[in-house]
Amino acid sequence: MKVDLATSPDVAALAAADADKAKHVGGRIKAIRTARRISLRQLADMVGTTASFISQLERNLSGASASTLMRIAAALDLGINDLFEQTEGGFHKVLTRGDRPLLPISNGCRKTLLSRRPIHEFEVYSGDFDVGGSTGNDAYTHGGKHEMFVVLKGTVELTLADERFIMNEGDSIEYATSTPHRTANIGKTPAQVLWIIAPPTSGAAELNRYTPGQGSQPGEPN
């Protein structure tokens, strides 16, 4: 489906961005590009412009149209708003448990995102499992990156291809994200785990599924 840039909500939001936010766009593009290990020429080829233009944009020596910024965001696998978001009150900011972006509870598991967008070097997710909860009936894969799995609470069974591991609080294991994996809470109490992935495998479409967190976690009262 062809998007009408003139009426796109993203472009409308972009046009409404104030000058203070806009002046940081170049630096954010450079930070994200270098974190993703994308060269100036590679990004320029993906966007359909020149390395010289991208360099000038990153140094705030030139501006860019809304359509060009949308293409840059898409090339970096981001939403357009990710180029403008800034952390208020300094670079560091606490993400409270109740504010974590989350997916709806499925199969007795609630998965929340701990990393702040735009995600750079790695991404971190927390999984809270009801007794008997799991990541689903089938194992899954995502890309060919590196993943660390840590059990924070409870007893879970981690399946990696044809291997099965019974893991308790404090246990951890590493594997390739291309290995089919599945997690299930086999204990008598709720369980909690962490997934740490580097470099990130989730794109904007996947991350956009996570909505601002509200309410209780599995095993907690409403």
VENJO-V7904 format. One record per pair of residues at least 6 apart in sequence whose C-alpha atoms are under 7 Angstrom apart, sorted by the first residue. I is the first residue (numbers start at 1). J is the second residue. D is the distance in whole Angstrom. If there is no record, write none. Layout:
BEGIN
i=(I;I)
j=(J;J)
d=(D;D)
END
This chain:
BEGIN
i=(5;5;10;11;21;22;25;25;26;26;26;26;27;27;28;29;29;30;32;35;35;36;40;40;40;41;41;44;44;44;46;47;47;47;56;57;70;73;73;77;77;78;78;79;82;82;98;98;98;99;99;99;100;100;100;100;100;101;101;101;101;101;101;102;102;102;102;102;102;102;103;103;103;103;103;103;104;107;107;107;107;108;108;108;108;109;109;109;109;109;109;109;109;110;110;110;110;110;111;111;111;111;112;112;112;113;113;113;114;114;114;115;115;121;121;121;122;122;122;122;123;123;123;123;124;124;124;124;125;125;125;126;126;126;127;127;127;128;128;128;128;128;129;129;129;129;129;130;130;130;130;131;131;131;131;131;131;132;132;132;133;133;134;134;134;135;135;135;138;139;139;139;140;140;140;141;141;141;141;141;142;142;142;143;143;143;144;144;144;145;145;145;145;146;146;146;146;146;147;147;147;147;147;147;147;147;148;148;148;148;148;148;149;149;149;149;149;149;150;150;150;150;150;150;150;151;151;151;151;151;151;151;151;151;152;152;152;152;153;153;153;153;154;154;154;154;154;154;154;155;155;155;155;155;155;155;156;156;156;156;156;156;156;156;157;157;157;157;157;157;157;157;158;158;158;158;158;158;159;159;159;159;160;160;160;160;161;161;161;185;190;215;216)
j=(11;67;80;66;84;84;83;84;57;58;59;60;58;59;83;58;83;58;120;120;121;120;51;54;55;50;51;50;51;54;75;71;72;75;62;63;80;79;80;203;204;203;204;204;117;118;213;214;215;212;213;214;112;113;114;212;213;112;113;210;211;212;213;111;112;113;210;211;212;213;110;111;112;209;210;211;110;133;134;135;136;129;130;133;134;127;128;129;130;133;134;135;218;127;128;129;217;218;125;126;127;128;125;126;127;124;125;126;124;125;126;123;124;198;199;200;197;198;199;200;196;197;198;200;194;195;196;197;194;195;196;193;194;195;192;193;194;191;192;193;217;218;185;190;191;192;218;190;191;218;219;185;186;187;188;189;190;184;185;186;184;185;183;184;185;182;183;184;182;180;181;182;180;181;182;177;178;179;180;181;177;178;201;177;178;201;176;177;178;176;177;198;199;175;176;177;197;198;174;175;176;177;195;196;197;198;173;174;175;195;196;197;172;173;174;194;195;196;170;171;172;173;193;194;195;167;168;169;170;171;172;192;193;194;169;170;192;193;169;191;192;193;168;169;187;189;190;191;192;167;168;169;185;186;187;191;166;167;168;183;184;185;186;187;164;165;166;167;183;184;185;186;164;165;166;182;183;184;165;181;182;183;179;180;181;182;179;180;181;191;219;222;222)
d=(7;7;7;6;6;7;6;6;5;4;6;6;5;7;6;6;7;6;6;6;6;7;5;7;7;7;5;5;5;7;6;6;6;7;6;6;6;6;6;5;5;7;5;6;7;6;6;6;7;6;5;7;6;6;6;6;5;6;5;5;5;4;5;6;4;6;5;5;6;6;6;6;6;7;5;7;6;6;6;7;6;6;5;4;6;7;6;4;6;6;6;6;7;6;5;7;7;7;7;6;5;7;6;5;6;6;5;7;5;5;7;6;5;6;5;7;5;4;5;5;6;5;7;6;7;6;5;6;6;5;7;6;5;6;6;5;6;6;5;7;7;6;6;6;5;6;6;5;7;6;6;6;7;6;6;6;5;7;5;6;6;5;6;4;6;6;6;7;7;5;5;5;5;5;7;6;5;6;5;7;5;6;7;6;6;6;6;5;5;6;5;6;6;6;5;6;6;5;6;5;6;6;7;6;4;6;6;4;7;6;5;6;5;5;6;6;5;7;7;6;4;7;6;5;7;7;6;5;5;6;6;6;4;6;5;6;5;5;5;5;5;7;6;6;6;6;6;4;7;6;5;7;6;6;5;6;6;5;7;7;5;4;5;7;7;6;5;6;6;5;6;6;6;5;7;6;5;7;6;5;5;6;6;6;5;7;6;5;6;6;6;7;6)
END
